[in-house]
Amino acid sequence: MKTEDTIVLDGSHLTRGQVVAIARHGARVALDAKQLERVQHAADFLAERVDCGEPIYGVTTGFGSNADKLLGAHRARDELPGGNPEAVDGSLMEELQRNLVITHAVCVGKPFAADVVRAMLAIRINTLMRGHSGIRASTLQALAELLNRDVIPVIPEKGSVGASGDLAPLSHLAIVLLGGGEAFHLGERMSGAEALKRAGLAPVRLSFKEGLALNNGTTQMLACAVLALDRLQALLDTADLAAAMTLDAFAGRSGALRPEVHALRPHPGQVETAARVRGLLEGSNLVDIPYHLVPRFRTWSADAWSTPEEQAQRFDIAWEWVPAHQRHGREAFYQRFLPFKGGKKHQPQDAYCLRCMPQVHGAVRDAWAQACRVIDVELNAVTDNPLVFPDAENPRYIEDQVISAGHFHGMPLALAMSYVKAAIPVLASISERRLNKLVDPATNDGLPAFLTGNEDATDSGFMIVQYTAAALVNDLATRAHPASVYSIPTSANAEDHVSMGANEARHVLEMCEDLGHVLALELYTAAQALEYRQDMLNAARRLAERGGWTALAAKVVNAPDPAHPQRARFEQEVRALQKALAEAGDFHAGAAVRKAFAVIREHIDFISRDRAMDGDVQRICALVASGALLA
């Protein structure tokens, strides 16, 4: 969506994609004219009921534990000795709404990023457009102008308990509308009054229930949730790409991805993940490669290769021949595969981090989908209190038309975010396990230890990349504990059960960044491993094409000597290996994996020997964050 695009808000049709377009891509908003009439109708109704002297919560009564206090006809404090030095213009009901905002803006911490606040503004406007909050059309239009004129309230991150809504952060948002607080305008931080002035806007004077309409709702947690789910969707796709590249680098097995397998346990996310990874691997001739074709890494030496072209390679390769007397009971296997042990272990299944990837990634994808369902409902819900029903049939009392309920309670969002919060470390953990498997010579199926040649024993290679991934996974795991299970009563126990959903959603948004870093480190490592694997296999193929069977025989570490009775059989089997390699063609990863690998190599070179890696890490993290690898 382009910056100049305008999204019409009507209270009923806002989507996650539109929130992201407003928050991150600068889309403007417009208010549906027909719905604005409904908004004003509710505000006019409320004004009429106030004129009739009806007691209405939050309009002619105090808030929270002060709900039993009715507002009087005049200010009692005016009769205090010395008068009222802090006198406020307007009625007590106007003062009530103003005070609600200015006293509730007490959050602490660093300010939310502009995209979160822009999302909050869009969501708050949309819910008020439903016409059940009592806010005036003019006030709602003023709120929309904050967004369109790039007046972004400064909202510190911490201070909401998620019921009665996100009171404190929304008060920071609303206070700028009154000319208070602070705001960013065109990226510069200043007072709210100055930001309004520079944007050509005038402060708003609140009317009946407008303070409560502006600061009572699930807006902060919902904004964080929408942006987090948008980020997580891209990270789920990135995780599938990282797993595919790693599987290619391992020359792994594809059976665990087959559609008939997942038809037997058809969890939606699992089925989708398996299909996605199959698509990413399409065209690969590394996956499911015969065991005997894959050489194992051997440290380069000055006499490793016979020609100058081959000598320029950064590795040596080797196989181990399996003598006939070691094949007893395995005859069927050696009819299918030649008797050479190289890099691939002779086992028909991969480790869990590869084989169970559809189940793990898929479960996280299902958690994401469940959260999306909850968020999609909430985006077009009314979440303040009390609710105004100006057209209720046969009302007997004001309580039939102005109803106190609990839509501000964030528990639906909080529990959905708890689910996602627990899922994020799972996705990071399986990624780190794949990374660790790549660098460990005991598990990486014939690749060099820590993915470096280390001819002089001075190189660490990718050793500490895994340390960083491990630290991130541990940090994510310690942050995954649900906030929603710890309610702390507020407002003198009038609000005796709260959701803590704002903390939950903020945590998820923050955790997505570290998840992205873990996946980036896997891709960084997998690219190195994939290049080694392809180069080693293609070196073996060229050796078979040019050097013949004798050149291959020289790469077998336990070849029998010419006088050995098994020598003829050995030579026959080496010729079979030579033929299989020569006819194999170029060894390469899947087409999509190759494209992603090429993007990585545009920014990060292969590491032949140790060099400073901090710049590489920054670049791969930036590639993941930008979505360039998915493009």
C-alpha positions in Angstrom: 0.0 0.0 0.0 1.4 3.4 -1.0 1.8 6.3 1.4 -0.8 8.4 -0.5 -3.5 5.7 -0.1 -6.4 6.6 2.2 -8.3 4.0 4.3 -11.9 4.7 5.1 -12.8 3.8 8.7 -16.4 2.8 9.4 -16.0 0.7 12.6 -16.8 -2.6 11.0 -14.3 -3.4 8.2 -10.8 -2.6 9.5 -8.2 -5.3 8.7 -4.8 -6.2 10.1 -3.3 -5.3 6.7 -4.9 -1.9 6.8 -3.6 -1.2 10.3 -0.1 -2.2 9.1 -0.5 0.1 6.1 -1.4 3.0 8.4 1.2 2.2 11.0 4.2 1.4 8.9 3.5 2.8 5.4 2.0 6.1 6.1 -1.5 5.5 4.8 -4.0 8.3 5.7 -7.5 7.7 7.1 -10.9 9.1 6.3 -14.1 8.7 8.3 -17.2 7.1 6.8 -19.9 9.9 6.5 -22.8 7.7 7.3 -21.2 6.2 10.4 -20.3 9.7 11.6 -24.0 10.4 11.7 -24.5 7.5 14.0 -21.6 8.7 16.1 -23.2 12.1 16.5 -26.6 10.6 17.1 -25.2 8.7 20.2 -23.5 11.9 21.4 -26.8 13.9 21.1 -28.7 11.2 22.9 -26.3 11.3 25.8 -26.6 15.1 26.0 -30.3 14.8 26.1 -30.3 12.3 29.0 -27.9 14.5 30.9 -30.3 17.4 30.5 -33.0 15.2 32.0 -30.9 14.7 35.1 -30.3 11.0 34.6 -27.5 9.4 36.7 -25.0 7.9 34.1 -21.8 6.1 35.0 -18.7 8.1 34.0 -20.9 11.0 32.9 -22.6 12.2 36.0 -20.8 9.9 38.4 -17.2 9.3 39.3 -15.1 6.5 37.8 -14.1 3.1 39.2 -14.5 3.0 43.0 -15.9 6.6 42.8 -18.9 5.3 40.8 -21.1 5.8 43.8 -20.4 9.6 43.8 -22.9 11.7 41.9 -21.8 15.0 40.5 -23.4 18.1 42.0 -24.8 21.2 40.4 -21.7 23.3 41.4 -18.2 22.8 42.7 -18.0 22.3 46.5 -14.3 23.2 46.4 -15.3 26.8 45.4 -16.5 27.1 49.0 -13.2 26.0 50.5 -11.2 28.6 52.5 -9.2 30.5 49.9 -11.5 29.5 47.1 -10.3 27.2 44.3 -6.9 28.3 42.9 -7.1 25.6 40.3 -10.5 26.5 38.9 -11.4 24.9 35.6 -13.6 26.4 33.0 -16.8 24.5 32.1 -19.1 22.3 34.0 -18.3 19.6 36.5 -19.0 17.0 33.8 -16.5 18.6 31.5 -14.0 18.8 34.3 -14.6 15.1 35.0 -13.7 14.1 31.5 -10.6 16.3 31.4 -9.4 15.1 34.8 -9.8 11.5 33.7 -7.3 12.0 30.9 -4.8 14.2 32.6 -4.6 12.1 35.8 -4.4 8.8 34.0 -1.4 9.7 31.8 1.2 8.2 34.1 3.0 5.5 32.1 6.8 5.1 32.4 9.6 3.8 30.2 10.8 4.6 26.7 8.2 5.8 24.2 6.5 3.4 21.9 7.8 3.4 18.4 5.8 5.6 16.0 4.2 2.6 14.2 2.7 1.4 17.5 1.1 4.8 18.2 -0.1 5.2 14.6 -1.7 1.8 14.9 -3.3 2.8 18.3 -4.8 5.9 16.7 -6.3 4.0 13.8 -7.7 1.3 16.0 -9.2 3.8 18.5 -10.8 5.9 15.8 -12.3 2.7 14.2 -13.9 1.4 17.4 -15.4 4.8 18.2 -16.8 4.9 14.7 -19.3 2.2 15.8 -21.4 4.9 17.4 -21.8 3.3 20.9 -19.3 5.5 22.8 -21.0 8.9 23.1 -18.1 10.8 21.5 -19.0 13.7 19.2 -18.2 13.5 15.5 -16.0 16.7 15.8 -13.8 15.1 18.5 -13.4 12.0 16.4 -12.5 14.0 13.4 -9.9 15.9 15.5 -8.4 12.5 16.5 -8.2 11.5 12.8 -6.4 14.7 12.1 -3.6 13.9 14.6 -2.9 10.8 12.5 -3.1 12.5 9.1 -1.0 15.4 10.1 1.7 13.3 11.7 1.1 14.3 15.3 2.2 11.2 17.2 1.6 11.3 20.9 4.5 10.2 23.2 3.3 7.1 25.0 5.7 5.4 27.4 5.5 1.7 27.1 4.6 0.5 30.6 1.5 1.3 32.7 -1.5 -0.7 31.5 -3.0 -3.7 33.3 -5.3 -4.4 30.4 -8.6 -3.7 32.2 -10.3 -1.2 32.5 -8.7 -1.2 29.1 -5.4 0.4 28.4 -6.3 3.5 30.5 -2.9 5.0 31.1 -1.4 4.7 27.6 -4.6 5.8 26.0 -4.6 8.8 28.3 -1.2 9.7 27.0 -2.7 9.5 23.5 -5.8 11.6 24.4 -3.9 14.3 26.4 -2.3 15.6 23.2 -5.7 16.2 21.8 -6.3 18.5 24.8 -3.0 20.4 24.2 -1.1 18.6 26.9 1.6 15.9 27.1 4.2 15.5 24.4 4.2 14.4 20.8 6.4 13.8 17.8 5.6 16.0 14.9 7.4 15.2 11.6 9.8 13.1 13.8 10.7 15.9 16.2 9.7 15.6 19.9 7.9 18.6 21.5 5.1 19.6 23.8 1.6 18.5 22.8 0.5 22.1 22.5 3.4 23.0 20.2 2.7 19.9 18.0 -0.9 20.9 17.6 0.1 24.4 16.7 2.6 23.3 14.1 0.1 20.9 12.6 -2.5 23.7 12.4 -4.8 22.0 14.9 -6.6 23.5 18.0 -7.0 21.8 21.3 -10.3 19.9 22.0 -12.5 20.6 25.0 -14.1 17.3 26.0 -17.8 16.8 26.4 -19.9 14.1 28.1 -18.1 10.7 28.3 -15.5 11.7 25.8 -12.6 11.2 28.1 -13.8 7.8 28.9 -14.5 7.0 25.3 -10.9 8.0 24.4 -9.0 6.2 27.1 -11.1 3.1 27.9 -10.4 0.2 25.6 -8.0 -2.5 24.5 -6.2 -0.3 22.0 -2.5 -0.6 23.1 -2.5 -4.3 23.4 -4.4 -4.7 20.1 -1.9 -2.4 18.2 1.1 -4.3 19.6 -0.6 -7.6 18.7 -1.4 -6.6 15.1 2.1 -5.4 14.5 3.6 -8.5 16.2 1.4 -10.9 14.2 2.4 -9.1 11.0 6.1 -9.5 11.9 5.6 -13.1 13.0 3.9 -14.1 9.7 7.1 -13.0 7.9 9.2 -14.8 10.4 7.3 -18.0 10.0 8.0 -17.9 6.3 11.6 -17.1 7.1 11.8 -20.1 9.4 10.6 -22.3 6.6 13.2 -20.9 4.3 16.0 -21.4 6.9 14.9 -25.0 7.4 14.9 -25.6 3.7 18.4 -24.2 3.2 19.6 -26.2 6.2 18.0 -29.4 4.8 19.7 -28.8 1.5 23.0 -28.2 3.3 22.7 -31.5 5.1 21.7 -33.3 1.9 18.8 -34.5 4.0 15.7 -36.6 3.5 12.4 -35.4 2.1 10.1 -38.3 3.1 8.9 -36.5 6.3 7.6 -33.6 4.1 5.5 -35.7 1.7 1.8 -34.8 1.5 0.5 -38.3 2.1 2.3 -38.3 5.4 0.6 -35.1 6.6 -2.8 -36.2 5.3 -2.7 -38.7 8.2 -2.4 -35.9 10.8 -3.8 -32.8 9.1 -3.2 -30.0 11.5 -3.5 -26.9 9.2 -0.2 -25.3 10.1 1.7 -28.6 9.7 0.2 -29.3 6.3 1.0 -25.8 5.1 4.5 -25.9 6.4 5.3 -29.2 4.8 3.9 -27.9 1.5 5.9 -24.7 1.7 9.2 -26.4 2.4 8.6 -28.9 -0.4 8.1 -25.9 -2.7 11.3 -24.3 -1.5 13.3 -27.5 -2.1 11.8 -28.0 -5.6 14.7 -28.7 -8.1 17.2 -29.8 -5.5 19.4 -32.7 -6.2 21.0 -32.6 -2.8 17.9 -33.8 -0.9 17.6 -37.6 -1.0 21.0 -37.9 -2.7 22.4 -41.5 -2.5 24.6 -41.9 0.5 27.6 -43.1 -1.5 27.9 -39.9 -3.6 28.5 -37.6 -0.7 32.2 -37.2 0.3 33.2 -36.1 3.7 35.4 -33.1 4.4 39.1 -33.6 4.9 41.4 -30.8 5.8 43.2 -29.3 2.8 46.9 -30.2 2.4 49.5 -29.2 -0.1 49.4 -32.6 -1.8 45.6 -32.9 -1.6 45.0 -32.3 -5.3 47.0 -33.0 -8.5 46.1 -30.1 -10.8 46.5 -26.3 -10.1 42.8 -25.8 -10.6 41.9 -28.5 -8.0 44.7 -27.2 -5.7 42.9 -23.9 -5.5 40.0 -25.6 -3.6 39.7 -24.9 0.2 39.2 -28.5 1.2 40.1 -32.1 0.5 37.5 -34.9 0.3 37.4 -38.6 1.3 35.4 -41.8 1.4 35.8 -45.0 3.3 35.4 -48.3 1.5 33.4 -51.0 3.2 35.2 -54.4 2.7 33.1 -57.4 1.7 33.4 -59.1 5.1 31.8 -56.1 6.8 28.6 -56.3 4.6 27.1 -59.5 6.0 23.4 -59.0 6.8 23.5 -55.8 4.9 23.5 -57.2 1.4 20.2 -55.6 0.4 21.5 -52.2 1.4 24.7 -52.6 -0.6 22.7 -53.7 -3.7 21.0 -50.3 -3.6 24.0 -48.2 -2.5 27.7 -48.5 -3.3 29.9 -49.6 -0.4 31.4 -46.2 0.4 31.0 -44.2 3.6 31.4 -40.5 3.0 29.6 -37.6 4.7 26.1 -39.0 5.0 25.4 -41.5 7.8 23.6 -44.6 6.6 20.3 -44.0 8.3 16.9 -43.4 6.7 15.8 -40.6 8.9 17.1 -37.2 9.9 17.3 -35.6 13.4 14.2 -34.2 14.9 15.1 -30.6 14.1 14.8 -31.5 10.4 12.4 -34.4 10.4 9.8 -32.8 12.8 10.1 -29.3 11.4 6.6 -29.4 9.8 5.1 -30.4 13.2 7.0 -27.7 15.1 6.8 -24.9 12.6 3.2 -25.9 11.9 2.2 -25.7 15.6 3.6 -22.2 15.8 1.7 -21.3 12.6 -1.5 -22.6 14.2 -0.9 -20.5 17.3 -0.4 -17.5 15.0 -3.6 -18.3 13.1 -5.6 -18.6 16.4 -4.3 -15.2 17.5 -5.2 -13.7 14.1 -8.8 -14.9 14.6 -9.1 -13.2 17.9 -7.4 -10.0 16.7 -9.7 -9.8 13.6 -12.8 -9.8 15.9 -11.3 -7.2 18.2 -10.3 -4.8 15.5 -14.0 -4.1 14.8 -15.3 -4.4 18.3 -16.5 -1.7 20.8 -14.2 -1.9 23.8 -15.1 1.1 26.0 -17.6 1.4 28.9 -20.4 2.2 29.4 -22.0 1.3 26.0 -24.6 3.7 24.5 -27.7 2.3 22.8 -29.6 5.4 21.8 -32.2 3.3 19.8 -33.0 0.6 22.3 -36.6 -0.6 22.1 -39.0 0.2 24.9 -36.4 1.6 27.4 -37.8 2.0 30.9 -34.7 3.3 32.6 -31.4 5.0 31.5 -29.7 1.6 32.3 -31.5 0.1 29.4 -29.7 2.5 27.0 -26.4 3.2 28.8 -25.2 -0.2 29.9 -22.1 -0.9 32.0 -20.4 -4.0 30.7 -16.9 -5.4 30.5 -15.7 -5.1 26.8 -12.6 -3.2 28.0 -11.3 -6.5 29.6 -8.4 -7.6 27.6 -8.4 -11.3 28.5 -9.4 -12.6 25.0 -6.3 -10.8 23.6 -4.1 -11.7 26.6 -4.7 -15.4 26.3 -4.2 -15.4 22.5 -0.9 -13.5 23.0 0.1 -16.0 25.8 -0.2 -18.8 23.2 1.9 -16.9 20.7 4.4 -15.9 23.4 5.0 -19.6 24.3 5.3 -20.5 20.6 8.1 -18.0 19.8 10.8 -19.7 21.8 9.8 -23.0 20.3 10.5 -21.7 16.8 13.7 -20.1 17.9 14.8 -23.3 19.7 14.4 -25.6 16.7 16.3 -23.1 14.6 19.2 -23.0 17.0 19.2 -26.8 17.1 19.6 -26.9 13.3 22.4 -24.3 13.5 24.2 -26.3 16.2 23.9 -29.5 14.1 25.5 -27.7 11.2 28.6 -26.7 13.2 29.2 -29.9 15.1 31.3 -32.4 13.2 29.7 -35.3 15.1 26.3 -34.3 13.6 26.8 -32.3 10.4 27.2 -35.3 8.1 30.7 -34.8 6.7 31.0 -31.0 6.8 34.1 -29.4 8.6 34.0 -28.6 12.3 32.5 -25.1 12.8 32.3 -24.9 9.0 35.9 -23.8 8.5 38.9 -25.5 7.0 41.1 -24.6 10.0 44.3 -25.9 8.3 46.6 -24.3 10.9 44.3 -24.9 13.9 43.8 -21.1 14.4 40.3 -20.7 13.2 37.0 -20.8 15.2 34.7 -20.4 12.2 31.0 -20.4 13.2 31.6 -21.6 16.7 30.4 -18.5 18.5 27.5 -17.8 16.2 25.8 -20.8 17.9 26.6 -19.2 21.3 24.7 -16.1 20.4 21.8 -18.1 19.1 21.7 -20.1 22.3 21.8 -16.9 24.4 18.8 -15.5 22.4 16.8 -18.7 22.8 17.4 -18.8 26.5 16.4 -15.1 26.8 13.2 -15.8 24.8 12.3 -18.8 26.9 12.6 -16.8 30.2 10.3 -14.1 28.7 7.7 -16.6 27.6 6.0 -16.9 31.0 2.4 -15.7 30.6 1.6 -12.4 32.1 -2.2 -13.1 31.9 -2.2 -15.5 34.8 -1.2 -12.8 37.3 -4.1 -10.5 37.9 -3.4 -7.6 40.4 -6.6 -5.8 41.5 -6.8 -2.0 40.9 -9.0 0.9 41.7 -9.5 0.1 45.4 -10.6 -3.4 44.4 -13.5 -2.1 42.2 -11.5 -3.5 39.3 -10.6 -6.7 41.0 -9.6 -8.8 38.0 -7.4 -7.5 35.2 -5.9 -9.2 32.1 -2.3 -7.8 31.9 -2.8 -8.1 28.1 -0.9 -5.0 27.4 2.3 -6.6 28.9 1.5 -9.8 27.0 1.2 -8.1 23.6 4.2 -5.8 24.2 6.4 -8.8 25.1 5.4 -10.6 21.9 6.2 -7.6 19.8 9.6 -7.3 21.4 10.3 -11.1 21.2 9.7 -11.1 17.5 12.9 -9.1 17.0 15.1 -11.7 18.8 13.3 -14.5 16.9 14.3 -12.8 13.7 17.9 -12.7 14.9 18.0 -16.4 15.7 16.6 -17.2 12.2 19.1 -14.8 10.6 22.0 -16.7 12.4 20.7 -20.0 11.1 20.6 -18.6 7.5 24.1 -17.2 7.9 25.4 -20.6 9.0 23.3 -22.6 6.5 24.7 -20.5 3.6 28.2 -21.4 4.6 27.3 -25.0 5.0 25.4 -25.2 1.7 28.4 -23.7 -0.2 30.7 -26.3 1.3 28.3 -29.1 0.5 27.8 -28.1 -3.1 31.5 -27.4 -3.7 32.6 -30.7 -2.2 30.1 -32.7 -4.3 30.9 -30.8 -7.5 34.6 -31.3 -6.8 34.0 -35.0 -6.5 32.0 -34.9 -9.8 34.8 -33.1 -11.6 37.3 -35.5 -10.2 35.3 -38.4 -11.6 34.9 -36.8 -15.0 38.5 -35.7 -15.5 40.6 -37.9 -13.3 38.9 -41.2 -13.8 38.5 -44.0 -11.2 42.2 -43.9 -10.1 41.8 -40.3 -9.0 38.7 -41.3 -7.0 40.5 -44.3 -5.5 43.2 -42.0 -4.1 40.4 -40.3 -2.1 39.4 -43.5 -0.4 41.2 -43.6 3.0 41.3 -47.4 3.5 41.7 -48.7 -0.1 43.3 -52.2 -0.2 46.7 -52.3 -1.7 47.3 -53.8 -5.2 48.2 -57.2 -3.8 45.1 -57.5 -1.6 42.6 -60.2 -2.7 39.8 -57.7 -2.6 41.6 -55.2 -4.9 39.8 -56.2 -8.0 36.4 -55.8 -6.3 37.4 -52.5 -4.9 38.5 -51.2 -8.4 35.2 -52.4 -9.9 33.2 -50.5 -7.2 35.2 -47.3 -7.5 34.5 -47.4 -11.2 30.8 -47.6 -10.4 31.2 -44.6 -8.0 33.0 -42.7 -10.7 30.2 -43.4 -13.2 27.5 -42.4 -10.8 29.3 -39.1 -10.0 30.1 -38.3 -13.6 26.5 -38.8 -14.7 25.0 -36.9 -11.8 25.4 -33.4 -13.3 25.8 -30.2 -11.3 24.9 -30.6 -7.7 22.7 -27.7 -6.4 20.0 -26.7 -3.9 16.3 -26.1 -4.6 15.5 -23.2 -6.9 14.0 -21.0 -4.2 16.9 -21.8 -1.8 19.4 -20.9 -4.5 17.7 -17.5 -4.9 17.9 -16.8 -1.2 21.5 -18.0 -1.1 22.4 -15.6 -3.9 20.9 -12.7 -2.0 22.9 -13.6 1.0 26.1 -13.9 -1.1 25.5 -10.4 -2.5 26.0 -9.0 1.0 28.1 -11.7 2.8 31.1 -13.6 1.3 32.0 -17.2 2.1 34.3 -17.4 5.0 37.5 -19.3 4.0 39.3 -18.5 7.2 38.6 -16.4 10.3 37.6 -12.8 9.8 35.6 -10.2 11.8 32.0 -11.4 11.7 30.2 -8.6 13.4 29.4 -6.8 10.1 28.2 -10.1 8.6 25.8 -10.6 11.5 24.4 -7.1 11.2 23.9 -7.6 7.4 22.1 -11.0 7.8 19.9 -9.6 10.5 19.0 -6.6 8.3 18.2 -8.9 5.4 15.8 -10.9 7.5 14.2 -7.8 9.1 13.7 -6.2 5.6 12.1 -9.3 4.1 14.6 -9.2 1.2 15.2 -13.0 1.4 11.5 -13.7 1.1 11.0 -11.5 -1.9 
